[in-house]
Amino acid sequence: MADSKTGIAEHVSRCLQLAILLEVSGHPKPGNVHRTADFRETHYEHFLASAVAVVPHLRHAAQMGIMVSEGKIRREEAAVGAIIRGAVENVIAWQRGKNTLLGSIILLSPMAVAAGMTLAEAPFSIEALRENLKSVVESTTPRDAVDVYDAISMARPGGLGSVSRLDVNDPASKGTILENRVTLLEVFRIASEYDSIASEWVENYPITFNLGYPYFSSQLEETEDVNTATVHTFLKILSEVPDTLITRKAGLAESRRVSERARLALEAGGLVTPEGRRRIRVFDESLRESDNRLNPGTTADIVAAVLAIAILNGYRP
């Protein structure tokens, strides 16, 4: 554990970088890039480069959290939106694939601030991390919202669609946000109806803390293998929470069918039985045939946040 303010920020950034690396390395993770499978335009190596690119921004986020804990800045001055925008910009500069980590960056940036606060104030605990994470998210500003709109525009993620209010593709939205003093949390409250990452922000990360982390911990203890625990956690979350990226691209009925197949693969034993492995392989192949239309990318981002909690809490592979 870090024993100085500089060490804390370095510690937090390395924990979150490792979470990103372990998540993308989990295989075979149905429908997503992993160490033995690429998309046509986005490869495993693009994710590795992206994990390198985000480190300075996660370190800065943790430093902001430390400054909050010391009373040097207010929570709203942590500038989470600018951290997200800077991380996305650096990811684009470091690799030539398409969007890799936007969702993970949005989930992990406030977590890095909260982790800096937590470690600067007392020995780490998951309860304190979650409490601080809630306070960071609730302190976001309209400027944060505009910065995140810029980040989304730069990343150009698939499946955005259009919405009737504050559409990220509408150039007028940023002016409306600033004029009406709409905070980033309020923007995500609107988006939470159709996006699980936004919903995690609004509801204090219930999938991450209440579903994903306990299940990952139990699987790690049961299988003693981080890859198995990671893939099973991915399948568990997907089986219970239809992936909203798939929903936006292909509709709710299709995303529910994908969730059902994840459930059946886990019930068959997942990676620890021959039938489970067969089901996962067939599941993965069928999702890849959709040309990213059935890519459970939101689920993967949430798994990265789950891994981040585990690593911050002391897990080492």
Residue, then its C-alpha position, 0 to 999 in steps of 0.5 A: m500500500a502506498d505510504s505517501k501522497t505521491g505514492i497513493a496516486e501512483h498506486v491507484s493508477r496502477c490498480l486501475q490500469l491492471a483492471i483494464l488489462l485483466e478485463v480485456s485479456g479475459h478469454p474467451k469473452p463472448g462478443n468482445v475483443h480479448r487476447t485471442a480474438d479481435f474485431r476487424e478494426t479494433h484489436y487486442e493491441h489497441f486496448l493494451a495501448s489504451a491502457v498505457a494511455v490512460v495512466p497519467h489521467l487516472r493518476h491525476a484523478a487520484q491526485m485530485g482526490i487527495m487534494v479534496s481530502e486535504g481540503k485544498i480543493r472542493r469536490e466539484e473542482a476535481a474536474v472529472g469531466a476534464i479527466i475523462r476528456g483528457a484520457v479519451e484524447n490520449v487514448i486516441a493518440w496512442q492507438r489507431g483502432k476505433n473506440t476502446l475504453l470510453g465506457s471504462i474511462i467514464l466509470l473509472s475516472p470518478m473511482a480514481v478520484a474516490a480512491g485517492m480520497t479514501l487512501a488519503e483519509a484512512p486505510f482502504s475499505i470498499e465501503a469508504l470507496r463507495e461513499n466517496l464515489k457517490s460524493v464525487v459523482e454528485s459534485t459534478t458540474p455543467r463544465d464536466a458535462v460539456d467535457v464528457y460530450d467532447a470526449i464522446s464526440m472524439a471517441r465516436p462510439g457505436g450505437l449512440g442513436s439519438v434522443s429528444r433532450l440534450d442529444v450528444n450529437d446535437p451541437a446546441s446541447k453543450g450551450t443548453i447545458l451551460e445556460n441551464r446549469v445542467t450537471l454531468l450527473e443530471v445528464f447521466r440521469i437522463a441517459s440512465e434509461y437507456d445506458s447502464i454506464a450512466s445508470e451506474w453513475v446515477e445509482n452509485y454503481p449497483i451492478t459493480f458493487n452489489l452484483g459483479y464484485p461479490y460474484f468475482s470474489s466468489q469465483l476467484e475463491e472457487t476456481e483460483d483462476v483470474n481468467t475464469a473468474t473474469v469471464h464468469t463475472f462477465l457472463k453473470i452480469l450479462s445474464e442478469v442485466p441485458d447489455t444496453l449497447i446491444t439494446r441500442k443497436a439491435g433492440l431489447a428482445e435481442s439483448r434479452r436473448v443474448s442474456e439468456r445464452a449467457r445464463l445457459a453457458l454459466e449454468a452448464g459450468g462455464l469454463v470449468t466444464p466441457e459443455g460450458r466451454r462448448r456453449i461459450r465458444v458457440f456463443d462467442e462465434s455467433l455474436r461475432e457473426s453480427d459484425n459488432r451489432l451484438n457486442p456486449g461492450t457495456t458489460a465489459d466496461i462494468v467488469a473493468a470496474v469490478l476488477a478495479i475494486a478487487i485490485l484496490n482491495g488488495y487482489r493481485p494475480 
